[in-house]
Amino acid sequence: MLFNRISITDAKDLLKKDDLILIDIRDYNTFKNGHIKNAIHIEDLNIQNFLKEKDKNDTIIIYCYHGNSSQSVANFFGHHGFKNVFSLDEGYEGWININQT
């Protein structure tokens, strides 16, 4: 496995880093209707540019709806040389649930 899973609590701590990249892999319309602050939307259309342009040492947190699909995408990034890749446990739904309480 070329990535780590990260809890929402630990992700909040990492979000304070300057070189962190937060990636939302949900569909574009869902992303447009709400996402974690400073997240960028990555999909098949723009992933190749991202892979070419970004520093492989940057810390990346990837999230999806519930924390399942983000694991395979995080592994994909690891296979492409990114060294600090995380999949957000519970995904966006977990993030929203924790931040509403």
C-alpha positions as CSV (number, residue, x, y, z in Angstrom):
1,M,0.0,0.0,0.0
2,L,1.5,3.3,-1.1
3,F,-0.7,5.6,1.0
4,N,-2.0,5.9,4.5
5,R,-5.5,6.3,5.8
6,I,-6.1,9.4,8.0
7,S,-8.9,10.3,10.4
8,I,-10.8,13.5,10.1
9,T,-9.2,14.7,13.4
10,D,-5.7,14.1,12.1
11,A,-6.5,15.6,8.7
12,K,-7.6,18.8,10.4
13,D,-4.1,19.1,11.9
14,L,-2.5,18.5,8.5
15,L,-4.6,21.1,6.9
16,K,-2.5,23.7,8.7
17,K,0.5,22.8,6.5
18,D,1.4,25.1,3.6
19,D,2.3,22.4,1.2
20,L,-0.9,20.3,1.7
21,I,-3.1,19.6,-1.3
22,L,-6.6,18.5,-0.6
23,I,-8.3,16.6,-3.4
24,D,-12.0,16.0,-3.9
25,I,-12.7,13.1,-6.3
26,R,-16.5,13.2,-6.1
27,D,-18.4,14.1,-9.3
28,Y,-18.1,17.8,-10.4
29,N,-21.7,18.8,-9.6
30,T,-21.5,17.4,-6.1
31,F,-18.1,19.2,-5.6
32,K,-19.7,22.4,-6.9
33,N,-22.5,22.1,-4.4
34,G,-20.2,21.8,-1.5
35,H,-16.7,20.7,-0.6
36,I,-14.0,21.1,2.1
37,K,-12.5,24.5,2.1
38,N,-9.5,24.8,-0.3
39,A,-10.1,21.4,-1.9
40,I,-9.5,21.1,-5.6
41,H,-11.5,18.8,-7.9
42,I,-9.6,16.1,-9.7
43,E,-11.2,13.8,-12.3
44,D,-10.1,11.9,-15.4
45,L,-10.0,15.1,-17.5
46,N,-7.4,16.9,-15.3
47,I,-5.5,14.2,-13.4
48,Q,-2.7,13.8,-15.9
49,N,-1.9,17.6,-15.7
50,F,-1.9,17.4,-11.9
51,L,0.5,14.4,-11.9
52,K,2.9,16.3,-14.1
53,E,2.7,19.7,-12.4
54,K,2.8,18.9,-8.7
55,D,5.7,18.2,-6.4
56,K,5.9,14.6,-5.5
57,N,6.9,15.5,-1.9
58,D,3.8,17.6,-1.2
59,T,1.3,16.1,1.3
60,I,-1.9,15.1,-0.4
61,I,-5.2,14.2,1.3
62,I,-7.8,12.6,-1.0
63,Y,-11.4,12.3,-0.2
64,C,-14.6,11.0,-1.8
65,Y,-18.1,10.5,-0.5
66,H,-17.5,7.9,2.3
67,G,-13.8,7.1,2.3
68,N,-13.8,4.1,0.0
69,S,-13.0,5.2,-3.5
70,S,-10.4,7.6,-2.2
71,Q,-8.3,4.6,-1.2
72,S,-7.8,3.4,-4.7
73,V,-7.1,6.9,-6.0
74,A,-4.6,7.4,-3.2
75,N,-2.9,4.2,-4.1
76,F,-2.8,5.4,-7.8
77,F,-1.0,8.6,-6.7
78,G,1.5,6.6,-4.7
79,H,2.2,4.5,-7.8
80,H,2.9,7.7,-9.6
81,G,5.7,8.7,-7.1
82,F,3.8,10.8,-4.6
83,K,5.3,10.1,-1.2
84,N,2.9,11.6,1.4
85,V,-0.6,10.5,0.3
86,F,-3.5,10.0,2.6
87,S,-7.1,8.8,2.1
88,L,-9.6,10.5,4.4
89,D,-11.5,8.0,6.5
90,E,-15.3,8.6,6.3
91,G,-14.9,11.0,3.4
92,Y,-16.9,14.1,2.9
93,E,-19.9,12.7,4.7
94,G,-17.9,12.1,7.8
95,W,-16.3,15.5,7.5
96,I,-19.8,17.2,7.4
97,N,-21.2,15.1,10.2
98,I,-18.2,15.9,12.5
99,N,-18.3,19.6,11.7
100,Q,-22.0,19.9,12.3
101,T,-21.8,18.8,15.9
